[in-house]
């Protein structure tokens, strides 16, 4: 196996990844997460505020309700005592209301003071409102009712030794003012959360654009400079991103010029070598020189195709029928290649880049097998093109590494085969650039299969 790699060929990818990583770390970009986390934080603060306000108002409400019931009961007892002195028969009718019920009886409705803590507190409040009631025998208790409501029941001994039995219904009923306050707090909180979320989306819009731009740039796609807007930190981040993008573009241009210069400078001596081999006759040395010159020229052509794939501009996508496109590519191969496809395979895509990705995979299949089988079909709702060979296959541990330029595997690929390890990387670069996918698998029946998921306009440039 030749593990060599072309350092120049890898420079662009390493520099691009390093620069993008530097920009992401420096700007702390976390695509599609920061805004969500901030919204959850705002929502959590709003929920805590509502809960705290509810507990606060509930505490105020409990105290206010007890005070209100104590006052009503105190008034009831004093007035009932006076009405009973004037006319005992009028007490029940005059003093009973929707919330309070009173009646006289020979015996008390309860026999002793209740044990709940609220009972003593309510009695203290009643005596605070009407101190004269301290001279009367007053029994109080709390009676729990279904659904959590509570009634205050009690009995007070009158001067004629009869008892005034009374009931104050549902002493836990919410205080209307407190209820309105809680509703108002909830509305204000919802408005504040809504305004906060809107403001957050406005403030972080430049950050989202930067995140999307970084994702686009990571696939090798060109984009216009990011508008420097928003807070100072985000403007500085946008400026740094634009500088990074300009440096990447400069590196790509420098690399392109370097390859062009190298290719141009090498073609002249290669032409001389080929010409010289013609004058050597049929000697073994002449064959070696001619073959070496041809291989060097083929290598230069492979490098140019690989470089072109990195800088390829696809133009506008167009309607393409994959079947005749692939059939034309296989026409010159005769029995070495076969096509399995439906009658039609219409898709809107980039014709030239797709053909540039398929062709090296077909060549790769023929380099490492005796024939290539090309299949056009669908995978879910997407069109795909599979290129299969009948060679020895490839260990799965190398599926990612074969995307690297000049990578070859001795265990699976003979050393005397044609090719320079640039076919698959070229197809991979094109798929990355236009939003398609390149996947690999081994056929159970034998052979290596490369699958292209055809890029569509919503995926690519």
Residue pairs with C-beta under 8 A, 6 or more apart in sequence:
1 408
1 409
1 410
1 411
1 415
2 406
2 408
2 410
2 415
3 407
4 406
5 404
5 405
5 406
5 407
6 405
6 406
8 255
8 258
8 259
9 303
9 306
9 405
9 406
10 404
10 405
11 251
11 255
12 251
12 252
12 255
12 310
15 248
15 251
16 217
16 218
16 220
16 248
16 251
17 218
19 244
19 247
19 248
20 214
20 217
20 218
20 244
22 244
23 29
23 214
23 240
23 241
23 244
24 214
26 237
26 240
27 210
27 237
27 240
27 241
29 207
29 210
29 211
29 214
30 211
31 211
31 212
31 214
31 215
32 211
34 204
34 207
35 200
35 201
35 204
35 207
35 208
38 200
38 204
39 197
39 200
42 193
42 196
42 197
42 200
43 193
46 189
46 190
46 192
46 193
49 185
49 189
50 185
50 186
50 189
53 182
53 185
53 186
53 189
54 182
54 185
57 178
57 181
57 182
57 185
58 178
60 175
60 178
61 174
61 175
61 178
61 179
62 172
64 175
64 177
64 178
65 171
65 172
65 173
65 174
65 175
66 118
66 121
66 122
66 125
66 171
67 125
68 175
69 122
69 152
69 168
69 171
70 122
70 125
70 126
70 128
70 129
71 125
71 129
72 99
72 100
72 168
73 100
73 122
73 126
73 152
73 154
73 166
73 168
74 125
74 126
74 127
74 129
74 130
74 133
75 129
75 130
76 95
76 100
76 102
76 166
77 126
77 130
77 133
77 136
77 138
77 156
77 164
77 166
78 130
78 132
78 133
79 95
80 91
80 95
80 102
80 156
80 164
80 166
81 136
81 156
81 158
81 159
81 164
83 90
83 91
83 94
83 95
84 91
84 104
84 158
84 160
84 162
84 164
85 159
88 104
88 160
88 162
91 102
91 103
91 104
91 164
92 102
92 103
92 104
95 102
95 166
96 102
96 103
98 169
99 168
99 169
99 170
100 166
100 167
100 168
100 169
101 166
101 167
101 169
102 164
102 165
102 166
102 167
103 164
103 165
103 166
104 158
104 162
104 163
104 164
104 165
105 162
105 163
105 165
106 162
106 163
107 163
108 139
108 155
108 157
108 163
108 165
109 153
109 154
109 155
109 163
109 165
109 167
110 139
110 140
110 141
110 153
110 154
110 155
111 139
112 139
112 141
113 119
113 120
113 123
113 139
113 140
113 141
114 140
114 141
114 142
116 141
116 142
118 142
119 140
119 141
119 142
122 140
122 152
122 171
123 138
123 140
126 133
126 138
127 133
127 134
133 156
136 156
136 157
137 156
137 157
138 154
138 155
138 156
139 154
139 155
139 156
140 152
140 153
140 154
141 152
141 153
141 154
142 150
142 151
142 152
142 153
142 171
143 150
143 151
143 152
143 153
143 167
144 150
145 151
145 170
148 172
149 169
149 170
149 172
149 173
150 170
150 171
150 172
151 167
151 168
151 169
151 170
151 171
152 167
152 168
152 171
153 165
153 166
153 167
153 168
154 165
154 166
154 167
155 163
155 164
155 165
155 166
156 163
156 164
156 166
157 163
157 164
158 164
203 230
203 231
204 230
205 230
206 226
206 227
206 228
206 229
206 230
206 234
206 235
206 237
206 238
207 230
207 234
207 237
209 226
209 227
210 226
210 234
210 237
210 238
210 241
213 223
213 226
213 241
213 245
214 241
216 223
217 223
217 245
217 248
219 432
219 433
219 435
220 310
220 429
220 432
220 433
221 433
221 460
221 461
222 249
222 461
223 245
225 242
225 245
226 238
226 241
226 242
227 238
228 235
228 238
228 239
228 242
229 235
229 238
230 238
252 310
252 311
255 307
256 307
256 311
259 303
259 304
259 307
263 300
263 303
263 304
266 296
266 300
267 297
267 300
270 293
270 296
270 297
270 300
273 289
273 290
273 292
273 293
274 289
274 290
274 293
274 294
276 289
277 286
277 287
277 289
277 290
277 293
278 286
278 290
280 286
280 289
298 418
298 420
299 420
302 419
302 420
302 422
302 423
302 426
303 422
305 356
305 360
305 422
305 426
306 405
306 422
306 425
306 426
306 429
308 356
309 353
309 356
309 357
309 426
309 427
309 429
309 430
309 433
310 429
310 433
312 353
312 356
312 430
312 433
314 350
314 352
314 353
314 433
314 434
314 460
314 461
315 350
315 352
317 348
317 349
317 350
317 456
317 457
317 460
318 348
318 349
318 350
318 351
319 346
319 347
319 348
320 346
320 347
320 348
320 349
320 351
320 354
321 344
321 345
321 346
322 341
322 345
322 346
322 347
322 376
322 383
322 385
322 454
323 339
323 341
323 342
323 343
323 344
323 345
323 376
325 351
325 354
325 355
326 339
326 341
326 358
326 374
326 376
326 385
327 339
327 341
329 355
329 358
329 359
329 362
330 337
330 338
330 339
330 362
330 372
330 374
333 362
333 366
333 372
335 371
336 366
336 370
336 371
336 372
337 362
337 366
337 371
337 372
337 373
337 374
338 371
338 372
338 373
338 374
339 373
339 374
339 375
339 376
340 373
340 374
340 375
340 376
341 374
341 375
341 376
341 377
342 376
342 377
345 376
345 377
345 383
347 383
347 454
347 456
348 456
348 457
349 454
349 455
349 456
349 457
350 434
350 455
350 460
353 430
353 433
353 434
353 455
354 430
354 436
354 452
354 454
354 455
356 426
356 427
356 430
357 426
357 427
357 430
357 431
357 436
357 438
357 452
358 374
358 385
358 387
358 427
358 452
360 422
360 423
360 424
360 426
360 427
361 387
361 423
361 424
361 427
361 450
361 452
362 372
362 374
362 387
363 419
363 423
364 387
364 389
364 419
364 423
364 424
364 450
365 371
365 372
365 373
365 387
365 388
365 389
365 391
365 448
365 450
366 372
366 389
367 417
367 418
367 419
367 423
368 389
368 391
368 392
368 412
368 413
368 417
368 448
369 389
369 390
369 391
369 447
369 448
370 390
371 389
371 390
372 387
372 388
372 389
373 387
373 388
373 389
373 390
374 385
374 386
374 387
374 388
375 385
375 386
375 388
376 383
376 384
376 385
376 386
377 383
377 384
377 386
378 384
379 451
379 453
382 453
382 454
382 456
383 453
383 454
384 451
384 452
384 453
384 454
385 451
385 452
385 454
386 449
386 450
386 451
386 452
387 449
387 450
387 452
388 443
388 447
388 448
388 449
388 450
389 447
389 448
390 446
390 447
391 412
391 447
391 448
392 412
392 413
392 446
392 448
393 412
393 442
393 443
393 446
393 447
393 448
394 402
394 409
394 412
394 440
394 442
394 448
395 409
395 411
395 412
396 442
398 407
398 409
398 412
399 440
401 407
402 409
402 424
402 425
402 440
403 424
403 425
403 428
403 438
404 425
405 421
405 422
405 425
406 420
406 421
406 422
407 421
407 425
408 415
408 421
424 438
424 450
427 438
427 450
427 452
428 438
430 436
431 437
431 438
431 452
431 453
431 455
433 460
433 461
434 455
434 459
434 460
434 461
435 455
435 456
435 458
435 459
435 460
435 461
436 452
436 453
436 454
436 455
436 459
436 460
437 451
437 452
437 453
438 450
438 451
438 452
438 453
439 450
439 451
439 453
440 448
440 449
440 450
440 451
441 449
441 451
442 448
442 449
443 449
